[in-house]
Amino acid sequence: MRRQTYFAKKGEVQPGWRVVDAEGRSLGRLASEIAVILMGKHRPEYTPHVDCGDYVIVTNATKVGLSGRKAEQKLKMRYSGYPGGLKAQTFGQVRAEKPERLIEDAVRRMLPKNRLGRVMLKKLKVYPGLEHPHQAQQPVAM
């Protein structure tokens, strides 16, 4: 028996496709599950410096759950870079206008903050409704 740690190489791991329905799911819990799959930590051949994760399709982003009064009280801030350019919206407003942004930001903050994390984030596809254009990839339900 070999006593050597296995490290996956760049082209060895074949990514799969997963689909997640966000309806009624809590935003933070959903984002942490998605981040684990994007990083590849659900696989036995997980290697920290290689992109081992799967593609994740999130549907029904408009119906993601927020506990308590977060939809009215919690603020999402953006800054344009110019003086007086700070813009604030409640989570409820963001969910109504661009629900993709709410999920993408939550997942982005749970991924590594480097080049590899940016590559992993590109494998996240978020859609506000049930329809998505990735049926040809035969995604597996999570």
C-alpha positions as CSV (number, residue, x, y, z in Angstrom):
1,M,0.0,0.0,0.0
2,R,1.4,3.4,-1.0
3,R,1.9,5.9,1.8
4,Q,1.7,8.9,-0.5
5,T,-0.9,11.7,-0.5
6,Y,-2.9,12.0,-3.7
7,F,-3.1,15.4,-5.3
8,A,-5.4,16.0,-8.2
9,K,-3.9,17.5,-11.3
10,K,-5.5,20.3,-13.3
11,G,-7.2,18.3,-16.0
12,E,-7.9,15.1,-14.1
13,V,-11.1,16.1,-12.3
14,Q,-14.2,16.1,-14.5
15,P,-16.8,18.6,-13.2
16,G,-20.4,17.6,-12.9
17,W,-23.5,19.7,-13.0
18,R,-25.9,20.2,-10.0
19,V,-29.2,22.1,-9.8
20,V,-30.6,23.6,-6.6
21,D,-34.1,25.0,-6.0
22,A,-33.8,28.0,-3.7
23,E,-37.5,28.3,-2.9
24,G,-38.0,28.6,0.8
25,R,-34.3,27.8,1.6
26,S,-32.4,30.1,3.9
27,L,-29.9,32.3,2.1
28,G,-26.8,31.6,4.3
29,R,-27.4,27.9,4.6
30,L,-28.0,27.6,0.8
31,A,-24.8,29.7,0.1
32,S,-22.6,27.5,2.3
33,E,-23.8,24.3,0.6
34,I,-23.2,25.8,-2.8
35,A,-19.7,27.0,-1.8
36,V,-18.7,23.5,-0.7
37,I,-19.7,22.1,-4.0
38,L,-18.0,24.8,-6.1
39,M,-14.8,24.2,-4.2
40,G,-15.0,20.5,-4.6
41,K,-14.9,19.6,-0.9
42,H,-17.6,17.1,-1.4
43,R,-15.2,14.9,-3.4
44,P,-12.7,12.5,-2.0
45,E,-10.0,13.8,-4.4
46,Y,-10.3,17.4,-3.2
47,T,-7.1,19.3,-3.6
48,P,-6.9,22.9,-2.3
49,H,-4.9,24.4,-5.1
50,V,-6.9,22.7,-8.0
51,D,-10.4,23.5,-9.1
52,C,-12.2,20.3,-8.2
53,G,-15.7,21.6,-7.9
54,D,-18.9,21.1,-9.9
55,Y,-21.1,23.6,-11.8
56,V,-24.1,24.7,-9.8
57,I,-27.4,26.0,-11.2
58,V,-29.6,27.9,-8.8
59,T,-33.3,28.3,-9.7
60,N,-36.1,30.3,-8.1
61,A,-33.7,32.9,-6.7
62,T,-36.6,35.3,-6.2
63,K,-38.1,32.9,-3.6
64,V,-34.9,32.5,-1.4
65,G,-35.8,32.8,2.3
66,L,-34.6,35.5,4.7
67,S,-35.2,34.9,8.4
68,G,-36.6,37.5,10.7
69,R,-36.9,41.0,9.4
70,K,-33.8,40.9,7.3
71,A,-35.7,41.7,4.2
72,E,-36.7,45.1,5.6
73,Q,-33.7,45.9,8.0
74,K,-30.5,44.4,6.6
75,L,-28.8,46.7,4.0
76,K,-26.7,45.9,1.0
77,M,-24.2,48.7,0.4
78,R,-22.5,49.6,-2.9
79,Y,-19.9,52.3,-3.5
80,S,-19.3,53.8,-6.9
81,G,-15.9,55.2,-6.0
82,Y,-16.9,58.8,-6.2
83,P,-17.7,61.2,-3.3
84,G,-21.3,60.7,-2.2
85,G,-21.5,57.5,-4.3
86,L,-22.6,55.2,-1.4
87,K,-25.9,53.5,-2.3
88,A,-27.9,51.3,0.1
89,Q,-30.7,48.9,-0.6
90,T,-32.6,46.5,1.7
91,F,-32.3,42.8,1.1
92,G,-35.9,42.8,0.1
93,Q,-35.4,45.4,-2.6
94,V,-32.3,43.6,-4.0
95,R,-34.3,40.3,-4.0
96,A,-37.1,42.0,-6.0
97,E,-34.8,43.7,-8.5
98,K,-31.8,41.4,-8.9
99,P,-32.2,38.2,-6.9
100,E,-29.1,36.7,-8.7
101,R,-26.9,39.3,-7.0
102,L,-28.1,38.4,-3.5
103,I,-27.1,34.7,-3.9
104,E,-23.9,35.4,-5.9
105,D,-22.6,37.8,-3.2
106,A,-23.3,35.4,-0.4
107,V,-21.5,32.6,-2.2
108,R,-18.6,34.8,-3.3
109,R,-17.8,35.7,0.3
110,M,-17.6,32.0,1.2
111,L,-15.1,31.1,-1.5
112,P,-11.3,31.7,-1.4
113,K,-10.2,35.3,-2.0
114,N,-7.8,34.6,-4.8
115,R,-7.7,33.7,-8.6
116,L,-9.0,30.2,-7.9
117,G,-12.0,31.6,-6.1
118,R,-12.8,33.8,-9.0
119,V,-12.6,30.8,-11.4
120,M,-14.9,28.8,-9.0
121,L,-17.5,31.6,-8.9
122,K,-17.8,31.5,-12.7
123,K,-19.2,28.0,-12.4
124,L,-22.2,29.4,-10.5
125,K,-25.3,30.0,-12.6
126,V,-28.2,31.8,-10.9
127,Y,-31.7,32.2,-12.4
128,P,-34.7,34.1,-11.0
129,G,-37.3,31.5,-12.2
130,L,-37.5,27.8,-12.7
131,E,-36.3,27.8,-16.3
132,H,-32.6,27.5,-17.1
133,P,-30.7,26.9,-20.4
134,H,-28.5,24.0,-19.1
135,Q,-30.7,21.0,-19.7
136,A,-28.2,19.6,-22.2
137,Q,-25.7,19.1,-19.4
138,Q,-28.1,16.8,-17.5
139,P,-27.8,18.4,-14.1
140,V,-28.4,16.3,-11.0
141,A,-30.7,17.6,-8.3
142,M,-28.9,18.5,-5.0
